[in-house]
Amino acid sequence: MRSSPDEYEVWPGRPAPLGAHWDGTGTNFALWSAGAHAVDLCLFDEDGTEHRHRLQENTHQVWHGRLPGVGPGQRYGYRVHGAWDPSSGQRYNPAKLLLDPYARAVDGDQSLHPALFGFRYESGEGRDPRDSAPYVPRGVVVRDAFPWDGDRSPATPWSDTVIYEVHVKGATIRHPEVPPALRGTYAGLAHPAFVKHLQSLGVTAVELLPVHHFVSEPHLLRRGLTNYWGYNTLGYFAPHAAYSSAGTAGQQVTEFKAMVKTLHAAGIEVVLDVVYNHTAEGDHTGPTLSFKGIDNGGYYRLRQGDSSRYQDYTGCGNTLDVRRPQVLALLMDSLRYWVTEMHVDGFRFDLAAALARSLHDVDRLSAFFDVVHQDPVVSQVKLIAEPWDVGPGGYQVGNFPPLWTEWNGKYRDTVRDVWSGARVGVRDLAYRLTGSSDLYRSDGRRPFASVNFVTAHDGFTLADLVTYEHKLNEANGEDNRDGESHNRNWNCGVEGPTDDPEVCALRARQVRNHLATLLLSTGVPMLTAGDELGRTQGGNNNAYCQDNEVSWLGWAEVDEDLRAFVGRLVRLRRESPVLRQEAFFEGHEVADTGGTRDLAWFAPGGAQLDTGDWFDNDLQTIGMYLDGRGIRHRDPRGRPVQDDSYLVQLHAGAEPVTVHLPGPPWADGYEFVVSTEWATGAPPRPTVVAPGPIEVPPRCIWLLRVLRRP
C-alpha cells in the first residue's frame, strides 16, 4: 500500500462487473448512474479521513476506474454530482456519501442527524449542503476466497422440507450454552448448542429473517427504538454487519459463509428472507443513503404526474422499479451472488406481489418472473413468495406461476378460525389439510407449492394467540395503532396470563392443536422459532422494533414437553410419506383394498361426508382417512411407495363428541399414535381401539394408525 491514498492513480478499469472487485494487486470500482454529471470515489482511512478520486470513465452509463494498491478492508463510498430537481425525480447531492449498491460488506452504522437527508430537513426543501459521511455506513472491499472444502447443499426435496423461521440475533442472544461473544451472531447460529436444537426438532431448513445489510428508520431512532426484524434493506450483497462476532471489515462475509457450511454439514438448508420490493431510503422525506442519490428515477417507481413522490406498493415509502433493466439486473446479480458465492439454498421474497407489478396490476408474466425462470442458477433453488403487497389487487395467494411456492395466508386464516371456535364448517379446512388443491392444482403445481403456517414473525406468537384477544403494542410508540387487529384468535376465556389451571391446560392443548394441524397437513410446514418453546411476546403482535427480551428466544423458560411434542410430530412426518404427499389426492378407490380411497372424509356418525355436511357451518368434527397404499408418487428408482394408513380425527368443539371409527374395509382396528390431550403427544401406553363409537374430548386431534388383520 502507498503511504497516502491521495497518491493513488486512477486507471480506466472496466465497467463490469459492477461493485468493487479486488484482483490481487488492485481494485476495480464500477457504479451505474444514468443521470450523473460526475462521480467521485471516496476512500476512507481507519480514522475516517476521506480521500476523493474522480472517476473519469463512463461506459454505457457505468462510471468506472481501477486503483492499484487498493485491497481488502478498504472502506469506500461515492459522491454523485448532478441536477437537483425533485419535481423531475432528480435528487443528486454530492454532499451525501452514498453506499455502493453492490458493496459486499458494510462497515459503520447510520446515526440520526439532519445531514442524512438530501434536502434541507428543517425547511423541507432545497438541496442540503451538509456532509453526511460521519453519519452513514461505508462499503468495504472484500476478499472472496473461502475454504468451502466440498460443501454441498442438502438439496432437500420440497415434499420433505420443514422450515424454521428464525431471527439470527434473537435465536441465541440469550442461549446459555452459546459463548457470550458469539450470542446473537452468525457464529452463534452455527454453534453446536443451537444446531443440536434444530436437529432435535427435525427441521430441514432455516429461513432467516433479513440478513441483507439494513438500517433503522429515522422515525424509530427518534423514539429510541431500532428496526429489529430487518425489513429495511440498504445493501443487497452484504451480510448485516451487526450479526458478526468477528468484525465488520469483511470478516462478516467469512463468518456468514462458515455458518452456512456448518448448517449444511448438519443437513440443514439456509433460506434468506429478502426485501427486493423497497429500500431503507423511504419516501420523499427519507434519508439519502444510496439509490436515491445515485439515480433516483432509475431505481424507484415515481408517482405519475408528480415525480417528487414515490409510488408506494409496500407501505414503506418507496417501491423499487423492477421494470427497469438495471434494477432487474441488480436483483438477479444479488440472488446469484448469494447462491454461488455464499452458498444459500433459497429465498423467501417479502411482498413479492410488488415485484410482479408492470404498471399497476400484478402481472404473473412480468419480466421478473421471466428472468428468474430462465436463470440457470436462481431457478434451481427454493423460491418462496409472500404473495401480497399493500397496493390494489395485491393479495395474490395461489396466483404465482410454477417454480414458486407461496406462504399460504388462507391456510393460516382457516386453521385459526377453526381452533378459535368460529363457525366456518370443514369445507375450507379440508382443502388446507390436503395441500390446497383449490389454489395450486390448476396450473400444474404440486401440494408443496403451499407453505403452510399458523404463525410467523409478523403477528402473535402461538402462545400469545391463545392468551390474548387484543394486541398490546404500546411499547412500539404508535399508541397501539400498529399491528393487525383481526387475528382470528381466542384467549380461552381469560385475557392475558392466568394461574387458573384449567385455562392454562386448555391453552397448552390449543397450542398443540395448532401445531398438530400444521404438521399433519399436506404441503410444506413452517414453524416460527420459539413456538416450540412456548415463547411469548406479552401480547405484542408487531414486535418489529423490539430488539430486546420481548422478541428474543428465552432459553431459561423452555416448555420441554412442547418441544418434545413438536419433535415427535416432525419425526413422524419424516417417516410417513402418506403425510407429505408429492401429488394431490384424487379421492379414488385404491385397487385391491376392498373399496378404500386414497383420501376419505368421515362425519361423526361414521358415514362419509355428504353434500349437506360440506355446507354445514356448524360442523366442527371431521375424520380424514389417508390410505398409505394409494400414494401416487414413486421412489427415486421408480418403485411404488407404500406406507401405513392413518385416520386423523379432528374435533374443534367445546364439548366431547362421540364419533364412530370406520370398520372394514377401512380398518380392523386403530392404534393411538398422537393425541393433543397429552403434553408430549405420546399416549401413556400403547392404546389400541376397535372400530365403532368412541368419545373424543373437546378441542382435540387424534392421529390413529390403521390396523389390518393379516
C-alpha positions in Angstrom: 0.0 0.0 0.0 1.2 3.5 -0.7 1.8 6.0 2.1 -1.1 8.2 1.2 -4.3 7.3 -0.6 -4.2 10.7 -2.2 -1.4 9.4 -4.4 -3.3 6.6 -5.9 -3.6 6.6 -9.6 -7.0 6.0 -11.1 -6.6 3.8 -14.1 -9.6 3.4 -16.6 -10.6 0.0 -15.3 -13.6 -1.9 -16.6 -17.4 -1.2 -16.5 -18.2 -4.8 -15.5 -18.8 -6.3 -13.1 -20.4 -3.6 -11.0 -19.2 -3.0 -7.5 -15.7 -3.2 -6.0 -13.6 -6.2 -7.1 -10.1 -6.9 -5.9 -7.9 -8.8 -8.4 -4.8 -9.4 -6.2 -3.0 -6.1 -7.0 -5.7 -3.5 -7.1 -9.5 -2.9 -7.0 -11.8 -2.1 -9.9 -14.8 0.1 -9.0 -17.9 0.4 -11.2 -21.1 2.3 -10.5 -24.2 2.6 -12.7 -25.8 6.1 -12.9 -27.6 7.2 -16.0 -28.1 10.9 -15.0 -24.9 11.7 -13.1 -22.7 14.6 -14.4 -19.7 13.3 -12.4 -18.8 10.6 -9.8 -16.3 10.8 -7.0 -14.9 7.6 -5.4 -14.3 8.3 -1.7 -11.7 6.2 0.2 -11.6 6.3 4.0 -8.7 5.7 6.3 -9.1 3.8 9.6 -9.5 7.2 11.4 -12.2 8.3 9.0 -10.1 10.6 6.8 -11.6 10.8 3.3 -9.7 10.8 0.0 -11.7 11.6 -3.1 -10.9 10.4 -6.6 -12.8 11.4 -9.7 -13.9 8.5 -12.0 -13.1 9.7 -15.5 -14.5 6.8 -17.4 -18.2 6.4 -18.3 -19.2 3.4 -20.4 -22.9 2.7 -21.1 -23.9 4.8 -18.1 -21.4 3.0 -15.8 -18.7 5.1 -14.1 -15.6 3.1 -13.5 -11.9 3.1 -12.6 -9.2 0.8 -11.2 -6.9 1.8 -8.3 -3.7 -0.2 -8.0 -2.8 -0.9 -4.4 -6.3 -0.8 -3.0 -7.2 -4.1 -1.5 -9.5 -5.9 1.0 -10.5 -4.0 4.1 -10.6 -0.6 2.3 -13.7 1.4 3.2 -15.3 3.4 0.4 -18.3 5.3 -0.8 -19.4 7.6 -3.6 -20.5 11.2 -4.2 -22.6 11.7 -7.3 -22.9 15.1 -9.0 -26.0 16.0 -11.0 -29.1 18.1 -11.1 -31.3 18.8 -8.1 -34.8 18.9 -9.3 -37.2 16.7 -7.3 -40.1 17.6 -9.4 -38.5 15.7 -12.3 -37.2 12.9 -10.0 -33.6 14.1 -9.8 -32.1 14.2 -6.3 -28.3 14.4 -6.9 -26.4 15.9 -4.0 -22.6 15.4 -3.8 -22.6 16.4 -0.1 -24.1 13.0 0.6 -21.9 9.9 0.9 -23.6 7.0 -0.9 -23.2 3.3 -0.3 -22.3 1.2 -3.4 -25.5 -0.9 -4.2 -23.1 -3.7 -5.0 -21.0 -3.4 -1.8 -20.2 -6.9 -0.5 -19.6 -5.7 3.1 -20.7 -2.7 5.0 -18.9 -1.0 7.9 -20.4 1.5 10.3 -23.9 2.4 11.2 -26.4 5.2 10.5 -26.6 8.0 13.1 -29.6 10.2 13.3 -28.6 13.7 12.0 -30.1 16.3 9.6 -27.2 15.6 7.2 -28.7 12.2 6.4 -31.3 14.0 4.2 -30.6 15.3 0.7 -33.0 18.2 1.3 -32.9 20.9 4.0 -34.5 18.9 6.7 -35.6 21.9 8.8 -37.4 23.6 5.9 -38.3 20.5 3.8 -37.0 21.9 0.6 -33.7 22.8 -1.2 -30.5 20.8 -1.6 -28.8 20.3 1.8 -25.1 21.2 1.8 -24.1 19.3 5.0 -21.7 16.4 4.7 -23.3 13.1 5.6 -20.1 11.0 5.7 -19.7 11.0 9.5 -23.3 9.6 9.9 -23.6 6.9 7.3 -22.1 3.4 6.7 -19.4 2.7 4.1 -18.8 -0.2 1.7 -15.8 -2.5 2.3 -13.6 -4.2 -0.4 -13.6 -7.9 0.4 -11.6 -11.0 -0.3 -13.9 -13.7 -1.8 -11.8 -16.7 -1.1 -13.2 -19.2 1.4 -12.3 -22.9 2.2 -15.6 -24.5 1.3 -13.9 -27.9 1.2 -16.6 -29.7 -0.8 -19.6 -28.0 0.8 -22.8 -29.1 -0.8 -26.4 -28.1 -0.4 -28.5 -30.7 1.3 -31.0 -30.1 -1.6 -33.9 -31.4 0.5 -36.9 -32.2 -1.7 -39.8 -29.8 -1.2 -42.0 -32.6 0.0 -39.5 -33.5 2.8 -38.9 -29.9 3.8 -39.8 -28.5 7.3 -39.0 -24.8 7.6 -37.9 -23.0 10.8 -38.3 -19.2 10.5 -35.8 -17.6 12.8 -34.0 -14.3 13.6 -30.2 -14.5 13.6 -29.8 -12.4 16.7 -32.9 -13.5 18.6 -32.0 -17.2 18.2 -29.0 -17.2 20.5 -28.7 -13.8 22.3 -30.0 -15.5 25.5 -28.8 -19.0 24.9 -26.8 -20.1 28.0 -24.7 -22.7 26.1 -23.5 -20.3 23.4 -20.4 -18.4 24.5 -21.3 -14.8 25.3 -19.0 -13.4 22.5 -21.0 -15.5 19.9 -24.5 -14.9 21.1 -26.7 -13.2 18.6 -24.4 -13.7 15.7 -23.9 -15.9 12.6 -21.4 -17.9 14.6 -23.9 -18.2 17.4 -26.5 -19.7 15.0 -23.9 -22.2 13.9 -22.9 -23.1 17.4 -23.3 -26.8 18.3 -25.9 -26.0 21.0 -28.3 -24.3 18.6 -27.6 -26.8 15.7 -28.4 -29.6 18.2 -31.8 -27.9 18.9 -32.6 -27.7 15.2 -31.7 -31.4 14.7 -33.7 -32.5 17.7 -36.8 -30.7 16.1 -36.1 -32.4 12.8 -36.3 -29.2 10.7 -34.6 -29.3 7.4 -34.2 -25.5 6.6 -33.8 -22.3 8.5 -35.5 -19.3 6.9 -33.5 -16.3 8.2 -35.2 -13.0 8.7 -33.4 -10.4 6.6 -29.7 -10.6 6.7 -29.0 -8.2 3.8 -27.4 -5.2 5.5 -30.2 -2.9 6.8 -30.5 0.3 8.9 -33.2 1.7 11.2 -35.8 4.2 10.0 -35.3 7.7 11.4 -38.8 7.7 13.0 -37.7 4.7 15.1 -34.4 6.3 16.0 -36.2 9.4 17.2 -38.3 7.2 19.6 -35.2 5.4 20.9 -36.0 2.2 19.0 -34.4 0.3 16.2 -35.5 -1.9 13.4 -35.2 -5.5 14.8 -36.7 -7.6 12.0 -34.5 -6.0 9.3 -37.1 -5.3 6.5 -35.3 -2.1 5.7 -32.5 -3.1 3.3 -29.7 -0.9 2.3 -27.2 -3.4 0.8 -28.3 -6.3 -1.2 -24.9 -8.1 -1.4 -23.7 -7.5 2.2 -24.5 -9.7 5.2 -25.8 -7.5 8.0 -22.7 -6.3 9.9 -24.2 -6.2 13.4 -24.6 -10.0 13.3 -20.9 -10.6 13.0 -18.8 -11.6 16.0 -15.5 -11.3 14.2 -15.5 -7.7 12.8 -17.0 -5.6 10.1 -14.1 -5.0 7.7 -15.0 -8.1 5.6 -15.0 -10.6 8.5 -18.8 -10.7 8.4 -18.7 -12.3 5.0 -16.4 -15.1 6.2 -18.5 -15.7 9.3 -21.7 -15.9 7.2 -20.1 -18.5 4.9 -18.8 -20.5 7.9 -22.4 -20.5 9.3 -23.8 -21.9 6.0 -21.1 -24.5 5.8 -21.8 -25.7 9.4 -25.6 -25.9 8.8 -25.1 -27.8 5.5 -22.9 -30.3 7.3 -25.8 -30.8 9.7 -28.2 -31.4 6.8 -29.9 -28.0 7.2 -30.6 -25.7 4.3 -30.3 -21.9 4.5 -33.1 -19.8 3.0 -33.0 -16.0 3.1 -35.9 -13.7 3.6 -35.1 -11.0 1.1 -36.6 -7.5 0.6 -36.3 -6.5 -3.0 -39.5 -4.5 -3.1 -38.3 -1.4 -1.3 -35.2 0.1 0.3 -34.2 1.9 3.5 -34.4 5.3 1.9 -38.2 5.7 2.5 -40.3 8.3 0.8 -39.6 11.9 -0.3 -38.9 12.7 3.4 -36.5 9.9 3.9 -32.7 9.9 4.0 -30.3 9.8 1.1 -28.1 6.8 1.6 -27.5 5.1 -1.7 -30.0 4.6 -4.6 -31.8 7.9 -4.1 -28.6 9.9 -4.6 -27.1 7.6 -7.3 -30.1 7.7 -9.7 -33.4 8.3 -8.0 -35.6 8.0 -11.1 -33.6 5.0 -12.3 -34.1 2.9 -9.2 -37.6 3.8 -7.9 -41.1 3.9 -9.2 -42.1 7.6 -9.1 -45.6 8.7 -9.0 -47.2 9.6 -12.3 -47.8 13.3 -12.6 -45.6 14.1 -9.6 -42.1 12.7 -9.8 -41.2 14.3 -6.5 -43.2 11.5 -4.8 -42.9 7.7 -4.9 -45.3 5.0 -5.9 -45.7 3.0 -2.7 -47.0 -0.5 -3.1 -45.1 -1.7 0.0 -46.3 0.6 2.8 -42.6 1.5 3.4 -42.4 4.7 1.4 -41.0 3.5 -1.9 -41.0 0.7 -4.4 -38.1 -0.5 -6.5 -38.8 -0.3 -10.2 -38.2 -3.9 -11.3 -39.5 -2.9 -14.8 -36.1 -1.2 -15.5 -33.3 -3.4 -16.8 -30.7 -2.0 -14.4 -32.9 -2.7 -11.3 -33.8 -6.1 -12.6 -30.1 -6.8 -13.1 -29.3 -5.7 -9.6 -31.8 -8.1 -8.1 -30.6 -11.0 -10.3 -26.9 -10.3 -9.6 -27.7 -10.2 -5.9 -29.6 -13.5 -6.0 -26.9 -15.2 -8.0 -24.2 -13.9 -5.7 -25.9 -15.3 -2.6 -26.3 -18.7 -4.3 -22.9 -19.0 -5.9 -20.6 -17.2 -3.5 -22.5 -17.5 -0.2 -24.0 -21.0 -0.9 -27.5 -20.3 0.3 -30.3 -22.6 -0.7 -33.2 -20.4 -1.5 -35.1 -17.2 -0.9 -38.4 -16.0 0.6 -39.5 -12.8 -1.2 -41.1 -10.2 1.1 -44.2 -8.6 -0.5 -43.4 -10.5 -3.7 -46.5 -9.1 -5.5 -44.8 -5.7 -5.7 -42.1 -7.3 -7.8 -44.7 -8.5 -10.3 -46.3 -5.2 -11.0 -46.0 -4.0 -14.5 -48.0 -0.8 -14.4 -50.5 -1.0 -11.6 -51.8 -4.6 -11.7 -49.9 -7.6 -10.5 -48.7 -9.4 -13.7 -47.9 -13.1 -13.5 -45.9 -12.7 -16.7 -43.8 -9.8 -15.6 -40.1 -9.6 -16.6 -39.0 -10.6 -13.1 -40.7 -14.0 -13.4 -39.3 -14.5 -16.9 -35.8 -13.7 -15.8 -35.9 -15.9 -12.7 -37.3 -18.9 -14.6 -34.6 -18.6 -17.3 -31.7 -18.1 -14.9 -29.6 -21.3 -14.7 -28.7 -20.6 -11.1 -31.6 -18.9 -9.4 -34.2 -21.2 -11.0 -32.6 -24.2 -9.3 -33.0 -23.0 -5.6 -36.1 -22.8 -3.4 -38.2 -19.8 -4.3 -40.9 -18.7 -1.8 -43.3 -15.8 -2.4 -45.1 -13.7 0.2 -47.9 -13.4 -2.3 -49.3 -10.0 -1.4 -48.4 -6.3 -1.1 -50.4 -3.2 0.1 -51.4 -2.0 -3.4 -54.7 -2.5 -5.2 -55.2 -6.2 -6.1 -52.1 -7.1 -4.1 -53.5 -10.3 -2.5 -52.3 -12.9 -4.9 -52.3 -16.2 -2.9 -52.5 -19.0 -5.4 -51.6 -16.9 -8.4 -47.8 -17.2 -8.7 -46.5 -19.3 -11.5 -44.9 -22.7 -11.4 -41.4 -22.9 -9.8 -42.8 -20.8 -6.9 -44.1 -21.9 -3.6 -46.2 -19.4 -1.6 -46.8 -18.5 2.0 -50.4 -19.7 2.2 -52.2 -17.0 4.1 -55.5 -18.8 3.6 -54.1 -21.8 5.4 -53.3 -19.6 8.4 -56.7 -18.0 8.4 -58.6 -21.2 8.1 -56.7 -23.1 10.8 -57.0 -20.1 13.2 -60.7 -19.8 12.6 -61.3 -23.5 13.3 -59.5 -23.5 16.6 -60.8 -20.1 17.7 -64.3 -21.5 17.6 -65.5 -19.6 14.6 -68.4 -21.4 12.8 -66.8 -21.9 9.5 -67.5 -25.6 8.9 -65.0 -28.0 7.5 -65.1 -27.5 3.7 -62.2 -25.0 3.6 -60.3 -26.9 6.3 -60.4 -30.0 4.1 -58.6 -28.1 1.3 -56.0 -26.7 3.7 -55.3 -30.1 5.3 -54.6 -31.7 1.9 -52.4 -29.2 0.1 -54.8 -26.5 -1.1 -55.6 -28.0 -4.4 -58.1 -25.2 -5.0 -55.2 -22.8 -5.1 -52.3 -24.7 -6.7 -53.6 -27.5 -8.8 -54.9 -25.7 -11.9 -51.5 -24.5 -13.2 -49.7 -27.8 -12.6 -48.1 -27.1 -9.3 -47.9 -29.7 -6.6 -49.1 -29.7 -2.9 -45.7 -28.4 -1.8 -46.5 -25.1 -3.6 -48.2 -24.4 -0.3 -46.0 -23.2 2.6 -48.4 -23.8 5.5 -48.1 -21.7 8.6 -50.2 -20.7 11.6 -47.8 -18.0 12.9 -44.9 -16.1 11.5 -42.6 -13.3 12.8 -45.3 -10.8 11.9 -48.2 -11.3 14.4 -48.8 -13.1 17.7 -46.6 -15.9 18.8 -48.5 -19.2 19.1 -48.6 -18.9 22.9 -50.0 -15.4 22.6 -52.5 -16.4 20.0 -54.3 -18.5 22.7 -53.7 -16.0 25.6 -54.7 -12.6 24.2 -57.8 -11.4 22.4 -56.3 -7.9 21.9 -52.8 -6.8 20.8 -50.6 -4.9 23.3 -48.3 -2.9 21.1 -47.9 0.3 23.2 -44.1 -0.2 23.6 -43.8 0.4 19.8 -44.7 4.1 20.4 -47.7 4.2 18.0 -50.5 4.2 20.5 -51.3 0.6 19.7 -52.5 1.6 16.2 -49.9 -0.7 14.5 -50.2 -4.4 14.0 -53.2 -6.5 12.9 -56.4 -6.0 14.9 -58.3 -9.0 13.5 -56.2 -12.0 14.5 -58.7 -14.9 14.3 -57.7 -15.8 17.9 -59.2 -16.9 21.2 -57.9 -16.3 24.7 -59.6 -19.4 26.2 -61.9 -17.2 28.2 -59.3 -15.1 30.2 -57.4 -12.2 28.8 -53.7 -12.4 29.4 -51.7 -14.6 31.8 -53.5 -16.5 34.5 -52.9 -19.1 37.2 -56.1 -20.9 36.6 -55.0 -24.5 36.0 -58.0 -25.3 33.7 -57.3 -22.3 31.5 -53.6 -23.0 31.4 -54.3 -26.6 30.4 -56.7 -25.6 27.7 -54.2 -23.0 26.3 -51.5 -25.7 26.2 -53.8 -28.0 24.3 -54.8 -25.3 21.9 -51.1 -24.7 21.1 -50.7 -28.4 20.4 -53.8 -28.4 18.3 -52.4 -25.7 16.0 -49.1 -27.4 15.7 -50.6 -30.8 15.1 -52.8 -29.5 12.4 -49.8 -27.8 10.8 -47.6 -30.9 10.9 -50.2 -33.3 9.8 -51.2 -31.2 6.7 -50.0 -31.9 3.2 -47.7 -29.2 2.0 -44.6 -27.6 3.5 -44.9 -26.7 7.2 -43.2 -23.6 8.5 -42.6 -23.3 12.3 -41.9 -19.9 13.8 -38.8 -20.0 16.1 -39.9 -20.1 19.8 -43.4 -21.5 19.2 -41.9 -24.9 20.1 -40.6 -23.4 23.4 -43.7 -21.7 24.5 -42.3 -18.2 23.7 -44.5 -15.1 24.5 -44.1 -11.5 23.4 -46.5 -10.3 26.1 -49.3 -9.7 23.5 -47.2 -7.6 21.1 -48.2 -8.7 17.6 -45.9 -6.3 15.7 -42.6 -6.6 17.5 -40.5 -5.3 14.6 -38.9 -2.6 16.7 -38.4 -4.6 19.9 -34.7 -5.6 19.9 -34.9 -6.9 23.5 -36.3 -9.7 25.6 -39.8 -9.2 24.0 -38.5 -10.7 20.8 -35.5 -12.8 21.8 -35.9 -16.5 22.4 -36.0 -17.2 26.1 -34.0 -20.4 26.8 -34.4 -20.2 30.6 -38.1 -21.0 30.4 -38.4 -23.7 27.8 -41.6 -25.8 27.7 -39.8 -29.2 27.3 -43.0 -31.1 26.8 -44.0 -28.9 23.9 -40.5 -29.2 22.4 -40.8 -33.0 22.6 -44.3 -32.8 21.1 -43.0 -30.9 18.0 -40.1 -33.2 17.6 -42.4 -36.2 17.8 -44.7 -34.9 15.0 -41.8 -33.9 12.8 -40.2 -37.3 13.1 -43.5 -39.0 12.4 -43.9 -36.8 9.3 -40.4 -37.6 8.1 -41.1 -41.4 8.4 -44.5 -41.3 6.8 -44.7 -40.5 3.1 -48.5 -40.5 3.3 -48.3 -37.4 5.4 -46.2 -35.5 2.9 -47.7 -36.3 -0.5 -46.0 -35.1 -3.7 -49.2 -35.3 -5.7 -52.7 -34.1 -4.9 -55.2 -36.7 -3.6 -57.7 -38.0 -6.1 -60.3 -39.5 -3.7 -60.3 -42.5 -5.9 -60.6 -46.1 -4.8 -57.4 -47.9 -4.2 -57.0 -51.1 -6.2 -57.3 -54.4 -4.3 -58.3 -52.9 -1.0 -61.9 -53.8 -0.9 -63.1 -50.2 -1.6 -60.9 -47.8 0.4 -59.9 -44.5 -1.1 -56.6 -42.6 -1.1 -58.5 -39.9 0.8 -61.8 -40.1 2.5 -63.7 -37.8 4.9 -65.9 -39.1 7.7 -68.7 -37.5 9.7 -69.0 -38.2 13.4 -71.7 -40.8 12.7 -69.2 -42.9 10.7 -70.5 -42.3 7.2 -68.5 -40.4 4.6 -69.4 -36.7 4.4 -72.2 -35.8 2.0 -73.0 -32.5 0.3 -75.0 -31.3 3.3 -72.1 -31.9 5.6 -69.7 -29.9 3.5 -72.0 -26.9 3.7 -72.8 -27.2 7.4 -71.1 -24.3 9.0 -71.8 -25.7 12.5 -69.9 -28.9 11.8 -66.7 -28.9 14.0 -65.7 -32.6 13.8 -64.1 -34.4 10.9 -62.2 -37.6 10.2 -59.5 -37.6 7.5 -58.6 -41.0 6.2 -55.2 -41.4 4.4 -54.5 -44.7 2.7 -50.8 -45.5 2.6 -51.5 -47.9 -0.3 -52.7 -45.2 -2.5 -49.7 -42.9 -2.7 -49.2 -41.8 -6.3 -45.6 -40.8 -6.4 -42.7 -43.3 -6.7 -39.3 -43.5 -5.1 -36.1 -42.4 -7.0 -35.8 -45.9 -8.5 -39.3 -45.8 -9.8 -40.7 -48.2 -7.3 -44.2 -47.7 -5.7 -44.2 -46.0 -2.3 -46.3 -47.6 0.4 -46.9 -46.6 3.9 -49.2 -47.2 6.9 -52.7 -45.7 6.7 -53.9 -43.2 9.2 -57.1 -41.6 10.4 -56.8 -38.0 11.6 -59.8 -37.3 13.9 -60.2 -33.5 14.5 -62.7 -32.1 16.9 -62.8 -28.3 17.5 -66.0 -28.3 19.5 -66.1 -27.1 23.2 -67.9 -30.3 24.4 -66.9 -34.0 24.0 -68.4 -35.8 21.0 -69.0 -39.4 20.2 -67.6 -40.5 16.8 -67.8 -43.8 15.0 -64.4 -45.0 13.8 -65.0 -46.8 10.4 -64.6 -50.5 10.3 -63.7 -52.9 7.4 -62.6 -52.3 4.7 -61.2 -49.1 6.1 -59.7 -50.7 9.2 -59.9 -53.6 11.6 -58.7 -51.5 14.5 -56.7 -48.4 15.3 -53.6 -47.6 17.3 -53.2 -44.2 19.0 -50.0 -42.5 17.7 -50.5 -38.9 18.8 -53.2 -37.1 20.7 -53.2 -33.4 21.7 -54.7 -34.5 25.1 -51.2 -35.5 26.2 -48.4 -33.0 26.9 -45.9 -34.7 24.6 -48.4 -36.1 22.2 -47.4 -39.7 23.1 -50.0 -42.0 24.6 -49.2 -43.1 28.2 -49.2 -46.7 27.0 -49.8 -48.4 23.6 -53.5 -48.0 23.1 -55.5 -50.0 20.5 -59.2 -49.3 19.9 -61.8 -51.2 17.8 -63.9 -49.6 15.1 -67.2 -48.2 16.4 -68.3 -45.5 18.8 -65.7 -43.7 20.9 -65.8 -40.4 22.8 -63.4 -37.7 21.6 -62.5 -35.0 24.2 -63.3 -31.3 23.5 -60.8 -29.4 21.3 -58.6 -32.3 20.3 -56.8 -34.0 17.5 -56.1 -37.7 17.3 -53.7 -39.4 14.9 -54.7 -43.1 14.7 -52.7 -45.7 12.8 -54.9 -48.1 10.9 -54.6 -51.8 11.9 -55.4 -54.6 9.5 -55.7 -58.3 10.1 -53.0 -60.3 8.1 
